[in-house]
């Protein structure tokens, strides 16, 4: 009997406690409470790193001519930096750029089935082209340099550059194309404003417009990096960058890709590390 009374007392306290909890200010009956909601988890594509294949196309700037440290110019510096990017397990690369290449010669090179196979594999394509197209005009008119031949050639260059992009996109619609502008190597001769500066700016505008129209390409301006040789960025040929010049180019490439939005360009597959 005593055990029964103790049991009833304890049961009464428990029941009272439950009723008190139910009537606390702001409380709600147990049956009316909402189950806790869990938000959907978002796992970015770069969470699982993959091998990224990088291809270099174009002229001596992508080949790395003038780099006395033998680090393969901006291309080698960028591929090494890319190993720290989110979404990168490892970098594989093939630099197909060659010294002296013009846009018409690049189109011819891209007709090679082996080159086409490389473009198809590419996740990122680094491209420099146009400098030798301009130099062709300079050499042909060395004793009578006027603006008209440069703009006549610019129209042809725009058509060829458009063809280059069409060929790439016909083979690979997903690769990120990173294309640099041109600079004026004659700035080491004089720092006075001249017509050649205007020519370079207009050719750069044509390259940038092509990149913008592509929507998965990024334009990298470099004209200011090689304006005179005050920072000692030129090789001894006073035409190509030296190792320091390629260091500054690589830094500009990274800054430009950040500005373009790496995650957006890669559709979430790549991004910069912390």
JOQUIJO-V483558 format. One record per residue. N is the residue number from 0. RES is the residue in three letters. OMEGA is omega as a letter, one per 40 degrees, with the letter a starting at -180 (* if undefined). NEAR is the number of other C-alpha atoms within 8 Angstrom. D_LAST is the distance of its C-alpha to the last C-alpha in whole Angstrom. Layout:
# JOQUIJO-V483558
n: <N	N>
res: <RES	RES>
omega: <OMEGA	OMEGA>
near: <NEAR	NEAR>
d_last: <D_LAST	D_LAST>
This chain:
# JOQUIJO-V483558
n: <0	1	2	3	4	5	6	7	8	9	10	11	12	13	14	15	16	17	18	19	20	21	22	23	24	25	26	27	28	29	30	31	32	33	34	35	36	37	38	39	40	41	42	43	44	45	46	47	48	49	50	51	52	53	54	55	56	57	58	59	60	61	62	63	64	65	66	67	68	69	70	71	72	73	74	75	76	77	78	79	80	81	82	83	84	85	86	87	88	89	90	91	92	93	94	95	96	97	98	99	100	101	102	103	104	105	106	107	108	109	110	111	112	113	114	115	116	117	118	119	120	121	122	123	124	125	126	127	128	129	130	131	132	133	134	135	136	137	138	139	140	141	142	143	144	145	146	147	148	149	150	151	152	153	154	155	156	157	158	159	160	161	162	163	164	165	166	167	168	169	170	171	172	173	174	175	176	177	178	179	180	181	182	183	184	185	186	187	188	189	190	191	192	193	194	195	196	197	198	199	200	201	202	203	204	205	206	207	208	209	210	211	212	213	214	215	216	217	218	219	220	221	222	223	224	225	226	227	228	229	230	231	232	233	234	235	236	237	238	239	240	241	242	243	244	245	246	247	248	249	250	251	252	253	254	255	256	257	258	259	260	261	262	263	264	265	266	267	268	269	270	271	272	273>
res: <UNK	UNK	UNK	UNK	UNK	UNK	UNK	UNK	UNK	UNK	UNK	UNK	UNK	UNK	UNK	UNK	UNK	UNK	UNK	UNK	UNK	UNK	UNK	UNK	UNK	UNK	UNK	UNK	UNK	UNK	UNK	UNK	UNK	UNK	UNK	UNK	UNK	UNK	UNK	UNK	UNK	UNK	UNK	UNK	UNK	UNK	UNK	UNK	UNK	UNK	UNK	UNK	UNK	UNK	UNK	UNK	UNK	UNK	UNK	UNK	UNK	UNK	UNK	UNK	UNK	UNK	UNK	UNK	UNK	UNK	UNK	UNK	UNK	UNK	UNK	UNK	UNK	UNK	UNK	UNK	UNK	UNK	UNK	UNK	UNK	UNK	UNK	UNK	UNK	UNK	UNK	UNK	UNK	UNK	UNK	UNK	UNK	UNK	UNK	UNK	UNK	UNK	UNK	UNK	UNK	UNK	UNK	UNK	UNK	UNK	UNK	UNK	UNK	UNK	UNK	UNK	UNK	UNK	UNK	UNK	UNK	UNK	UNK	UNK	UNK	UNK	UNK	UNK	UNK	UNK	UNK	UNK	UNK	UNK	UNK	UNK	UNK	UNK	UNK	UNK	UNK	UNK	UNK	UNK	UNK	UNK	UNK	UNK	UNK	UNK	UNK	UNK	UNK	UNK	UNK	UNK	UNK	UNK	UNK	UNK	UNK	UNK	UNK	UNK	UNK	UNK	UNK	UNK	UNK	UNK	UNK	UNK	UNK	UNK	UNK	UNK	UNK	UNK	UNK	UNK	UNK	UNK	UNK	UNK	UNK	UNK	UNK	UNK	UNK	UNK	UNK	UNK	UNK	UNK	UNK	UNK	UNK	UNK	UNK	UNK	UNK	UNK	UNK	UNK	UNK	UNK	UNK	UNK	UNK	UNK	UNK	UNK	UNK	UNK	UNK	UNK	UNK	UNK	UNK	UNK	UNK	UNK	UNK	UNK	UNK	UNK	UNK	UNK	UNK	UNK	UNK	UNK	UNK	UNK	UNK	UNK	UNK	UNK	UNK	UNK	UNK	UNK	UNK	UNK	UNK	UNK	UNK	UNK	UNK	UNK	UNK	UNK	UNK	UNK	UNK	UNK	UNK	UNK	UNK	UNK	UNK	UNK	UNK	UNK	UNK	UNK	UNK	UNK	UNK	UNK	UNK	UNK	UNK	UNK>
omega: <i	a	a	i	i	a	a	i	a	a	i	i	i	i	i	i	i	i	i	i	a	a	i	a	i	a	i	i	a	a	a	a	i	i	i	a	i	i	i	i	i	i	a	a	a	a	i	a	i	i	a	a	a	a	i	i	i	a	a	a	i	i	i	i	i	a	a	i	i	i	i	i	i	a	i	i	a	a	i	i	a	i	i	a	i	i	a	i	i	i	i	a	i	a	a	a	a	a	i	a	i	a	i	i	i	i	i	i	a	i	i	a	i	i	i	i	i	i	i	a	a	i	i	i	i	a	i	a	i	a	a	i	i	a	i	i	i	a	a	a	a	a	i	a	i	a	a	a	i	a	i	i	i	i	i	i	i	i	a	i	i	i	i	a	i	i	i	a	i	i	a	a	a	a	i	i	i	a	a	i	a	i	a	a	i	i	i	i	a	i	i	i	a	a	a	i	i	i	a	a	a	i	i	i	i	i	a	i	i	i	i	a	a	i	i	i	a	i	a	i	a	a	a	a	a	i	a	a	a	a	i	a	a	i	a	i	i	i	i	i	i	a	i	i	i	i	a	i	a	i	i	i	a	i	a	i	i	a	i	i	a	a	i	a	a	a	i	a	a	i	i	i	a	*>
near: <4	5	6	7	8	8	8	8	8	8	8	8	8	8	8	8	8	8	8	8	8	10	8	7	4	4	8	8	7	6	4	6	7	4	4	4	4	4	4	4	4	4	5	7	9	12	8	6	9	8	9	12	11	14	14	15	14	17	15	12	13	18	16	13	12	11	14	7	5	6	10	11	17	13	14	9	12	11	11	9	8	9	10	9	11	11	13	15	9	8	13	8	9	8	10	9	12	11	9	7	13	13	14	7	8	12	11	8	8	10	8	8	7	6	10	11	8	10	12	8	8	13	10	12	14	13	12	12	11	10	8	11	11	10	8	8	11	9	7	6	9	7	4	5	7	7	9	6	8	11	9	8	11	9	8	8	11	10	8	11	11	9	9	11	9	8	9	10	9	7	9	11	7	8	11	12	11	13	13	11	13	12	11	11	10	7	11	10	6	7	7	4	5	6	7	8	9	8	11	11	8	8	10	11	8	9	13	10	8	10	13	10	6	8	6	10	12	13	13	12	10	12	10	7	9	14	11	12	10	5	5	7	13	13	12	7	6	9	8	10	15	13	14	9	13	14	11	9	11	12	8	11	10	9	8	11	12	9	6	8	8	11	10	7	11	11	7	11	10	14	11	9	6	2>
d_last: <72	70	67	67	67	64	63	64	62	59	59	60	57	54	56	56	52	51	53	51	48	49	50	47	47	44	44	45	47	46	47	45	42	39	37	33	31	28	25	24	21	19	17	15	16	13	14	16	15	18	20	19	22	22	25	26	29	31	33	32	29	27	29	28	32	32	29	31	28	28	25	26	25	22	22	21	19	17	18	16	13	13	13	9	9	9	13	14	16	18	19	22	24	27	28	31	31	34	36	38	37	38	37	41	40	37	38	41	38	37	40	40	39	37	35	35	34	31	30	30	28	25	22	21	24	23	27	29	32	35	35	38	40	40	41	44	45	45	47	50	50	50	53	53	49	49	47	49	48	44	44	46	44	41	43	43	39	38	40	39	35	36	37	35	32	35	35	32	31	35	33	30	29	25	24	21	23	22	25	25	28	31	32	35	36	39	37	38	42	42	39	42	41	43	43	41	38	39	39	36	34	37	35	32	33	34	31	29	31	31	27	27	30	28	26	23	23	21	23	22	25	25	29	28	26	30	32	34	34	33	30	31	29	32	33	37	38	37	36	33	29	29	26	25	26	24	21	21	21	18	16	18	18	14	14	17	15	13	16	18	15	14	14	17	18	18	19	16	16	13	9	7	4	0>
